[in-house]
Structure formats: structure tokens, C-alpha cells
Amino acid sequence: FNEVLIFLTKKSSKFLLSVLMVVAFFNSALSIGEIFEDYIHDEKIKNISIKLLYSSAIIIPFLTIIVIYNLNI
């Protein structure tokens, strides 16, 4: 646990982890969005689902990045 905390206090580690979070969530949102496009036939539900998915793909990494940058030992 302490080694992870020490790793996360380095600026380069914070930056690389932030980039990883953004790319991972963006890739995940695109993949799940394609599944929604293929398997949800009701347009209203599909649009709401995709909007919620993309919103969460922006909000979750943003909050995680804030927590990582505010992490101090």
C-alpha cells in the first residue's frame, strides 16, 4: 500500500495514470456505445443510454484525476 502511495505522489506517474484513465474510459464508452447501437432498438432509450454513457465516461475519469492529484503523503 505504501509503495502505491509513493508511486502516485510522483508527478510523472500522476500524469501517465491520468492519460491512461482518459483513454481507457473513452475506449470503453465507444465500445459499449456500439453495443447499444446494435442491440437497443427503441431510439429514445438508445439515445438516453448513450448520453448517460458518454457523460459518465467524462465525469468518472475527471473525478478520479482530481483525487489522484490531491493525493498527498
Secondary structure, DSSP 8 states (H G I E B T S, - for coil): -HHHHHHHHSHHHHHHHHHHHHHHHHHHHHHHHHHHHHH---HHHHHHHHHHHHHHHHHHHHHHHHHHHT---
